[in-house]
Amino acid sequence: MTQYAVFLRGINVGGHNLVKMAELKDCLEKKGYKKVKTFLASGNVLLEAEETSPEKLETFLEAILEKQFGFPISVLVRRVEELRRLKDLHVFKDIPVTKETRLYVTFLSEGAKGKLKIPYKDPDCDFRILTLAEGALFSVLVVSGERGTVDAMGIIEKEFGKRVTTRNWNTVEKMLAV
């Protein structure tokens, strides 16, 4: 069995595409996945499954979830060992963190390519993309009254397409701590 991290995109946002984590967990366990654990209501799941490519697992999970919940849910999958390698890069080690600082990782779909020069800093200097490594963008946002997370993620989607999903780095670390 291989341990995977599953990231559901676009659920439980603004009262739309509601997915209860208990129902999600139950659905996945009934399909034979083992050690299913959900994190937060934003669709972060750890599970064990027979070894397969993340892309095949994404396709299979998207079909299962659409049947279960009645609407399409985009899924991105990474092997947990890949997340550990990303953590071992220590990308955020030199970033001073305050209550306004947000550290993010954006998982890109297979083959996603953008033209943005990385490292990238937006003109207001409150959003930076530090690096692209192993199919993941690492970024820092300083939240202000002027700009929020949605604006920063719009920059990424415009450049790399909508088949991406962004998570707070703290969430990824919590998943790896299990």
C-alpha positions in Angstrom: 0.0 0.0 0.0 1.1 3.5 -0.8 0.2 6.6 1.2 -1.3 9.5 -0.8 -2.3 13.0 -0.1 -5.5 14.0 -1.9 -6.5 17.6 -2.4 -10.0 18.4 -3.5 -10.4 21.7 -5.3 -13.2 24.2 -4.9 -15.3 22.6 -2.2 -17.0 24.2 0.8 -16.2 27.7 -0.5 -18.9 30.4 0.1 -21.6 27.8 0.7 -21.1 26.1 -2.7 -20.1 22.6 -3.5 -20.6 21.4 0.0 -18.8 18.2 1.0 -18.9 17.0 4.6 -15.6 15.5 5.7 -17.3 12.6 7.5 -19.2 11.7 4.4 -16.1 12.0 2.3 -14.2 9.8 4.6 -17.0 7.2 4.7 -17.3 7.3 0.9 -13.5 6.6 0.4 -13.5 3.9 3.0 -16.4 2.1 1.3 -14.4 2.2 -1.9 -11.6 0.3 -0.2 -9.2 3.0 0.7 -7.4 2.5 4.0 -6.3 4.8 6.9 -8.5 7.6 5.5 -8.0 10.9 7.4 -9.4 14.3 6.5 -7.9 17.7 7.5 -10.0 20.8 7.7 -13.1 21.3 5.6 -11.2 22.4 2.5 -10.7 18.8 1.2 -7.4 17.6 2.4 -7.2 13.8 2.7 -4.6 11.2 3.6 -5.3 7.7 2.5 -3.6 4.4 1.6 -4.2 2.6 -1.7 -2.6 0.1 -4.0 0.4 1.7 -5.8 -0.7 3.5 -9.0 0.2 6.8 -10.7 -1.2 9.9 -9.0 -2.9 10.8 -12.4 -4.8 7.5 -12.5 -5.9 7.9 -8.9 -7.1 11.4 -9.6 -9.3 10.2 -12.5 -10.7 7.4 -10.4 -11.4 9.6 -7.4 -13.0 12.3 -9.5 -15.5 9.8 -10.9 -16.2 8.4 -7.4 -16.7 11.8 -5.9 -18.9 13.1 -8.7 -21.2 10.1 -8.3 -21.3 10.5 -4.5 -21.8 14.3 -4.2 -23.6 15.0 -7.5 -21.2 17.6 -9.0 -17.7 17.4 -10.5 -14.8 17.8 -8.0 -11.3 18.4 -9.3 -8.7 16.3 -7.4 -4.9 16.6 -7.3 -3.0 13.7 -5.8 0.6 13.4 -4.5 2.4 10.6 -2.9 3.2 11.5 0.7 6.9 10.8 0.0 6.7 13.6 -2.5 5.4 16.0 0.2 8.2 14.9 2.5 10.7 15.8 -0.3 9.1 19.2 -0.7 9.3 19.8 3.1 13.0 18.8 3.0 13.7 21.6 0.6 13.1 24.1 3.5 11.9 26.7 1.0 10.4 29.0 3.8 13.4 28.8 6.2 14.5 32.4 5.6 11.0 34.0 5.5 10.1 36.1 8.5 6.6 35.1 9.6 4.2 37.6 11.2 0.4 37.3 11.7 -0.1 38.8 8.2 2.3 36.3 6.5 0.8 33.3 4.7 3.1 30.6 3.3 1.5 28.6 0.5 2.2 25.7 -1.7 0.3 25.3 -5.0 0.2 21.9 -6.5 0.2 22.0 -10.3 -1.4 19.5 -12.6 0.9 17.3 -14.6 2.7 19.2 -17.3 1.5 22.7 -16.3 3.8 25.3 -17.5 3.7 29.1 -17.1 5.7 31.9 -18.6 6.1 33.8 -15.3 9.7 34.4 -14.4 10.4 32.7 -11.1 11.2 34.0 -8.5 8.3 36.4 -9.0 7.4 39.5 -7.0 4.2 41.4 -7.8 4.4 45.2 -8.3 3.1 45.8 -4.7 5.6 43.4 -3.3 3.1 41.7 -1.0 2.9 38.5 -3.1 6.0 36.5 -4.1 6.5 33.1 -5.7 9.8 31.9 -4.4 10.4 28.8 -6.4 8.9 26.0 -8.5 10.0 22.5 -7.5 8.7 19.1 -8.3 5.4 20.3 -9.6 4.7 22.7 -6.7 5.0 26.5 -6.5 6.0 27.9 -3.1 4.7 31.4 -2.4 4.4 34.0 0.3 1.6 36.5 0.7 1.5 39.4 3.1 -2.2 39.9 3.7 -3.3 43.5 3.8 -6.6 45.5 3.6 -5.7 45.9 -0.1 -5.0 42.3 -1.1 -6.1 38.9 0.0 -5.5 35.3 -0.8 -8.0 35.2 -3.7 -6.1 37.9 -5.6 -2.8 36.1 -5.2 -4.3 32.8 -6.3 -5.8 34.5 -9.3 -2.2 35.3 -10.5 -1.3 31.6 -10.3 -4.4 30.4 -12.0 -4.0 33.0 -14.8 -0.4 31.7 -15.4 -0.8 27.9 -14.8 -4.5 27.3 -15.4 -7.4 26.3 -13.2 -6.2 22.7 -12.6 -4.1 23.7 -9.6 -4.8 23.8 -5.9 -3.2 25.9 -3.2 -2.8 25.0 0.4 -1.4 26.8 3.4 2.0 25.3 4.2 0.8 24.7 7.8 -1.8 22.3 6.5 0.7 20.3 4.6 3.0 20.1 7.7 0.0 18.9 9.8 -0.7 16.2 7.2 2.9 15.1 7.3 3.0 15.0 11.1 0.4 12.1 11.2 
